[in-house]
Amino acid sequence: MHEEVFVGIDISKDQLDAHVLPKGMHTTVKNDTQGIDSLIEILHAETPMVIVMEATGGYEITVAAQLGLAGLPIAVVNPGQVRDFAKGIGKLAKTDAIDAYVLARFAQTVRPIPKPLPTEDEKQIKELVTRRKQLVDLRASEKNRLHRARSNRVQRSIQTVIAALDKEIEDIDKDVDDLIRKSPLWRETEELLRTFKGVGPITARVLMAKLPELGHVSRHEISRLVGLAPLNKDSGKKKGKREISGGRADVRSTLYMAAVAAITSNVVIKPFYQRLIEAGKPFKVAITACMRKMIVILNAMLKKKQPFQVVFP
């Protein structure tokens, strides 16, 4: 029987350390064209289920691209998840070789789903969505300063900056519109998401850019990725309150605004929210439950490639 193979690759500026499980083989190559080609040849011979590497601020991009183009199954994962996993298995020391081993164990245990590499247009959309969020945050800070400003000169200065930010946000929205129109897949996904009342173009684009797993994982996994899965806080006989934690804060904050809209108009979320409030649930608990219900429904919609229907879970 053929053993399932899992690989972890630790990436630094000068070298790549790869660990193969369950064989326990470790390989180090230079982080250059020749080294990557050599690593591809080695990994093809191993036929791994998934190859895991961390998002390291840019070093992983070329390596992931080359391995992906060679037909190898790549998953680029959040470094925070890997650090937590390393603590869990007692690997507190850090060397390149140990990091590669931890990544291989993470691949073997968690089994993240390999994803196809984004096209250049998809990369650009994701970067523009991120930049838009940065500009919106800057604009909110400037508006707060405007409320506090007393000097007319300072007020004019802040208003000038806000106007410039408004224009740049508008330009980015137009650029994203153009790119989405060029991509049939992104256009179809956005149209499906927007059939759910409460999800507008900004929410749809943040979900597409920041949560590519949407429509590809289970309802429990998608809730966990966003940080909306309630976690038990029990110890012995003591039953603690279930709380949410972790996940992708930028996705969660966008989903919060969508939920606030949905509780006033969506045929599923509005009555669901009202039942929770009537049952005495605090607003924070009720809105979090609505966010979780929304992301589960949106995940099912994309998985089935169907517009919103009341029958969705």
C-alpha positions in Angstrom: 0.0 0.0 0.0 1.4 3.4 -1.0 2.1 5.6 2.0 0.7 9.2 2.0 3.6 11.7 1.8 3.7 15.1 3.3 6.3 17.8 2.9 7.2 21.0 4.8 9.5 23.6 3.3 11.1 26.3 5.4 12.1 29.3 3.2 14.8 31.8 3.9 16.5 34.3 1.7 19.4 32.0 0.8 18.2 28.5 1.2 15.2 26.1 1.3 14.9 23.3 3.9 12.5 20.5 3.0 11.4 17.7 5.3 9.5 14.7 3.9 7.2 12.5 6.1 6.8 9.7 7.0 10.2 8.9 5.4 12.0 11.5 7.6 14.1 12.7 4.7 15.6 16.2 5.0 17.0 18.2 2.1 18.6 21.6 1.9 19.1 23.5 -1.4 20.0 27.0 -2.4 17.1 29.5 -2.9 17.9 30.1 -6.5 16.7 28.7 -9.9 19.0 25.7 -9.8 18.2 24.9 -6.2 14.4 25.1 -6.8 14.7 22.9 -10.0 16.6 20.4 -7.9 14.0 20.4 -5.2 11.2 20.0 -7.8 12.9 16.8 -9.1 13.2 15.4 -5.6 9.6 16.2 -4.7 8.1 14.8 -7.9 9.7 11.4 -7.0 8.0 11.5 -3.6 4.4 12.3 -5.0 3.3 14.3 -1.9 -0.3 14.8 -0.9 0.5 18.4 0.0 3.5 20.6 0.4 3.2 23.2 3.1 5.1 26.5 3.4 4.5 29.6 5.5 3.6 33.0 4.1 6.9 34.7 5.0 6.4 38.2 3.6 7.4 37.5 0.0 10.2 34.9 0.0 7.6 32.1 -0.6 6.1 33.7 -3.7 8.7 32.5 -6.2 9.1 29.1 -4.6 5.3 28.5 -4.5 5.0 29.7 -8.1 7.7 27.4 -9.4 6.5 24.3 -7.5 2.9 25.1 -8.5 3.8 25.4 -12.2 5.6 22.1 -11.9 2.3 20.5 -10.9 3.1 20.0 -7.2 0.3 20.5 -4.6 1.1 23.7 -2.6 -0.5 25.1 0.5 0.8 28.5 1.8 -0.4 28.7 5.4 -0.6 31.3 8.2 2.6 31.4 10.3 0.5 32.0 13.4 -1.2 28.6 13.0 2.1 26.9 12.5 3.6 28.5 15.7 0.6 27.4 17.7 0.9 23.9 16.3 4.7 23.8 17.1 3.9 24.7 20.7 1.3 21.9 20.8 3.8 19.3 19.7 6.5 20.6 22.0 8.8 22.0 19.3 9.9 25.3 20.9 13.4 25.4 19.5 13.8 27.1 16.1 16.2 26.2 13.4 15.6 25.9 9.7 15.6 22.1 9.9 13.2 22.0 12.9 10.9 24.5 11.1 10.8 22.3 8.0 9.9 19.3 10.2 7.2 21.2 12.0 5.7 22.3 8.7 5.7 18.6 7.5 4.0 17.5 10.7 1.5 20.4 10.2 0.8 19.1 6.7 0.4 15.5 7.9 -1.9 16.4 10.8 -4.0 19.4 9.5 -3.9 18.4 5.8 -4.6 21.9 4.4 -6.2 21.9 1.0 -3.7 22.6 -1.8 -4.9 25.6 -3.9 -4.2 26.6 -7.5 -1.9 29.6 -7.8 -3.7 32.8 -8.5 -3.4 34.4 -11.9 -1.7 37.8 -12.2 -5.2 39.5 -12.3 -6.3 37.6 -9.2 -3.1 38.7 -7.3 -3.8 42.3 -8.4 -7.4 42.1 -7.2 -6.3 40.8 -3.8 -3.6 43.5 -3.4 -6.1 46.2 -4.4 -8.7 44.9 -1.9 -6.1 45.0 0.8 -5.0 48.6 -0.2 -8.6 49.7 -0.2 -9.0 48.5 3.4 -5.9 50.4 4.4 -7.2 53.6 2.8 -10.6 53.2 4.4 -8.9 52.9 7.8 -6.8 56.0 7.1 -9.9 57.9 6.1 -11.7 56.9 9.3 -8.7 58.1 11.3 -8.8 61.5 9.5 -12.5 61.8 10.1 -12.0 61.2 13.8 -9.3 63.9 13.8 -11.6 66.3 12.0 -14.2 66.0 14.8 -11.5 67.0 17.3 -9.9 69.7 15.3 -10.6 73.3 16.4 -8.3 75.2 14.1 -9.8 76.2 10.7 -6.4 75.6 9.0 -6.2 72.1 10.5 -9.8 71.3 9.5 -9.0 72.4 5.9 -5.9 70.2 5.8 -7.8 67.2 7.1 -10.6 67.8 4.6 -8.1 67.9 1.8 -6.6 64.6 2.8 -10.1 63.0 3.2 -11.0 64.2 -0.3 -7.8 62.7 -1.7 -8.5 59.4 0.1 -12.1 59.4 -1.3 -10.7 59.8 -4.8 -8.1 57.1 -4.4 -10.7 54.7 -3.0 -13.0 55.5 -5.9 -10.2 54.8 -8.4 -9.3 51.5 -6.8 -13.0 50.4 -6.9 -13.0 51.2 -10.6 -9.8 49.2 -11.1 -11.2 46.2 -9.2 -14.4 46.4 -11.3 -12.4 46.3 -14.5 -10.4 43.3 -13.3 -13.4 41.3 -12.1 -15.1 41.9 -15.5 -12.1 40.3 -17.1 -12.2 37.2 -14.9 -15.3 35.0 -15.5 -14.7 33.0 -12.3 -14.4 36.1 -10.1 -17.4 37.7 -11.8 -19.5 34.6 -11.3 -18.4 34.3 -7.6 -19.3 37.9 -6.9 -22.7 37.6 -8.6 -23.5 34.5 -6.5 -22.4 36.1 -3.2 -24.5 39.2 -3.9 -27.7 37.2 -4.3 -27.5 37.0 -0.4 -29.2 40.2 0.8 -26.7 42.1 3.0 -23.7 41.2 0.9 -22.7 44.1 -1.3 -19.8 44.4 -3.7 -17.2 45.4 -1.0 -18.1 42.4 1.2 -18.1 40.0 -1.7 -14.7 41.2 -2.8 -13.2 41.0 0.7 -14.5 37.4 1.0 -13.1 36.5 -2.4 -9.7 38.0 -1.8 -9.2 37.2 1.9 -11.1 33.9 2.2 -10.3 31.8 -0.9 -11.3 28.7 1.0 -14.9 29.8 0.8 -16.9 27.1 -1.0 -14.1 24.5 -0.7 -14.2 23.5 3.0 -16.8 22.3 5.5 -19.1 24.6 7.5 -17.1 24.0 10.7 -13.8 24.7 8.9 -15.0 28.0 7.3 -16.4 29.2 10.7 -13.0 28.4 12.3 -11.1 30.2 9.6 -13.1 33.4 10.1 -12.8 33.0 13.9 -16.5 32.4 14.4 -16.4 28.8 15.7 -17.3 28.8 19.4 -14.6 27.1 21.4 -15.1 25.2 24.6 -13.5 26.6 27.8 -14.1 23.6 30.0 -11.8 22.2 32.8 -12.7 19.2 34.8 -16.3 19.6 36.1 -16.2 23.3 35.4 -18.1 24.2 32.2 -16.9 27.5 30.9 -18.5 29.8 28.4 -18.0 29.0 24.7 -16.1 31.8 23.1 -14.8 32.7 19.6 -11.2 33.6 19.0 -8.5 33.8 16.3 -9.4 33.7 12.7 -9.1 36.4 10.0 -10.0 39.7 11.7 -10.3 41.7 8.4 -12.9 39.1 7.1 -14.7 39.1 10.4 -15.0 42.9 10.5 -16.4 43.0 7.0 -18.8 40.3 7.7 -20.0 42.2 10.8 -21.0 45.1 8.7 -22.8 42.8 6.3 -24.6 41.1 9.2 -25.8 44.5 10.5 -27.4 45.1 7.1 -28.8 41.5 6.9 -30.6 41.7 10.3 -32.9 44.4 8.9 -33.7 42.9 5.5 -32.5 39.3 4.9 -35.4 36.8 4.9 -33.3 34.2 6.9 -31.0 36.4 9.1 -33.7 38.9 10.2 -36.0 36.4 11.9 -33.1 34.4 13.2 -31.7 37.6 14.9 -35.1 38.5 16.2 -35.6 35.1 17.8 -32.2 35.4 19.6 -33.0 38.9 20.9 -36.4 37.7 22.1 -34.7 34.8 23.9 -32.7 37.4 25.9 -29.4 37.1 24.0 -27.2 40.2 24.1 -26.6 42.0 20.8 -23.0 40.9 20.6 -24.0 37.2 21.0 -26.9 37.5 18.5 -24.9 39.4 15.8 -22.0 36.9 16.1 -24.5 34.0 15.6 -25.8 35.8 12.6 -22.3 36.2 11.2 -21.7 32.5 11.7 -25.0 31.6 10.0 -24.2 33.9 7.1 -20.7 32.5 6.4 -22.0 28.9 6.5 -24.8 29.8 4.0 -22.3 31.7 1.7 -20.0 28.7 1.9 -22.8 26.3 0.9 -23.8 28.6 -2.0 -20.3 28.6 -3.5 -19.8 24.9 -2.9 -23.1 24.2 -4.8 -22.6 27.1 -7.2 -26.2 28.2 -6.6 -27.6 31.6 -5.7 -29.1 32.2 -2.3 -32.2 30.2 -1.4 -34.1 30.0 1.9 -33.4 26.2 2.0 -29.7 26.7 2.5 -28.4 25.7 6.0 
